[in-house]
Amino acid sequence: MLCRLLAFSALSLVACGSPTIVSRKVWGASSLTCRVPLSLPVPYLIIEQVTRMQCQDQTSCSQVLRVLHSHYVHNKGWCDVAFNFLVGNDGKVYEGVGWHVQGLHTQGYNNVSLGIAFFGSKIGSSPSPAALSATEDLIFFAILNGYLSPKYIQP
C-alpha cells in the first residue's frame, strides 16, 4: 500500500522495488515471433489468472511456462504466450512477449493494454503475498518507465 501512495512522489523509486524479471531466455522460451508493436504508454492494464498452472519457485514456474508456451503455439496456433508478463507465487515476474509487443490475452484490448497473468491453482485462488508485491512493483515500474499510462484503467 505504501508503494501505491508514493507512486507519484520523488520517493517512489526508493519505496517501490524494481521487479525481478526472469527473461524468456532464462525460462527457456523459443525466439519471439510476435511482431505487432504496442504504442506506449498503453492506457489499459489487464490482470488475469492462468488456472491449473501453479508454481512455487523459478524451476517449477519456468517448467509451467514452457508447457503453457507450447500449448499456445502448438495447440492454439498463436505466435507466443498470450501475456506480456506472468507472475509466479515465488514473487518473480516472467517475461511473456514483453513491453513492446501486443499480447493475445483480451480480445479488443490487445493493442492498447499490457496483460499480466498470475499462475494459479484454481479459479478464485489468491496469489501469494510475494506475487502481489511483485505485480505492484511491475505496475509502478511500467508507469515510471513510460510503458503504462499513470492514469491507466483496468476494464
Residue pairs with C-beta under 8 A, 6 or more apart in sequence:
2 15
3 12
3 15
3 16
3 136
3 137
3 140
4 136
4 140
6 12
6 15
6 16
7 16
7 140
7 143
7 150
8 150
9 15
12 140
12 144
13 144
16 136
16 137
16 140
16 141
16 144
17 137
18 137
18 141
19 92
19 93
19 134
19 137
19 138
19 141
20 91
20 92
20 93
20 134
21 85
21 92
21 93
21 94
21 95
21 138
22 58
22 61
22 62
22 92
22 93
22 94
22 95
23 95
24 32
24 95
24 98
26 62
27 58
27 61
27 62
27 65
27 66
27 94
27 95
28 62
28 65
28 66
29 65
29 66
29 69
29 80
29 81
29 95
30 69
30 73
32 80
32 97
32 98
32 101
33 79
33 80
34 79
34 80
34 97
34 101
34 102
35 79
35 101
36 101
36 102
36 111
37 100
37 101
37 102
38 99
38 100
38 101
38 102
38 111
38 114
39 111
39 112
40 99
40 100
40 146
40 147
41 142
41 143
41 146
41 147
41 148
41 149
42 112
42 113
42 114
42 147
42 148
42 149
42 152
43 112
43 113
43 149
43 151
43 152
43 153
44 109
44 112
44 113
44 114
44 152
44 153
44 154
44 155
45 113
45 114
45 116
45 139
45 148
45 152
45 153
45 154
46 105
46 106
46 109
46 113
46 114
46 115
46 116
46 154
46 155
47 115
47 116
47 117
47 118
47 135
47 154
48 83
48 105
48 106
48 115
48 116
48 117
48 118
49 117
49 118
49 119
49 120
49 123
49 125
49 127
50 68
50 86
50 117
50 118
50 119
50 120
51 120
51 121
51 122
51 123
51 125
52 120
52 121
52 122
53 64
53 67
53 68
53 119
53 120
54 64
54 89
54 119
54 120
54 121
55 61
55 63
55 64
55 88
55 89
55 90
55 119
56 88
56 89
56 90
57 88
57 90
58 88
58 90
58 92
61 86
61 88
61 89
61 90
61 92
61 94
61 119
62 94
64 119
65 81
65 86
65 94
68 81
68 86
69 80
69 81
72 78
72 80
72 81
72 82
72 104
73 79
73 80
78 104
79 104
80 96
80 97
80 104
81 96
81 97
81 103
82 96
82 103
82 104
82 105
82 115
82 117
83 96
83 97
83 103
83 105
83 115
83 116
83 117
84 96
84 97
84 98
84 99
84 101
84 103
84 105
84 114
84 115
84 116
85 93
85 94
85 95
85 96
85 98
85 114
85 115
85 116
85 117
85 138
86 93
86 94
86 96
86 116
86 117
86 118
86 119
87 93
87 94
87 116
87 117
87 118
87 119
87 127
87 131
87 134
87 135
87 138
88 94
88 119
88 131
89 119
89 127
89 128
89 130
89 131
90 130
90 131
91 128
91 130
91 131
91 133
91 134
92 134
93 134
93 135
93 138
96 103
96 115
96 117
97 103
99 114
99 142
99 147
102 110
102 111
103 110
103 113
103 114
103 115
104 110
105 113
105 115
105 117
106 113
106 115
106 155
109 155
114 142
114 147
114 148
116 135
116 138
116 139
118 127
118 131
118 135
119 131
120 127
127 135
139 148
141 147
142 148
143 149
143 150
143 152
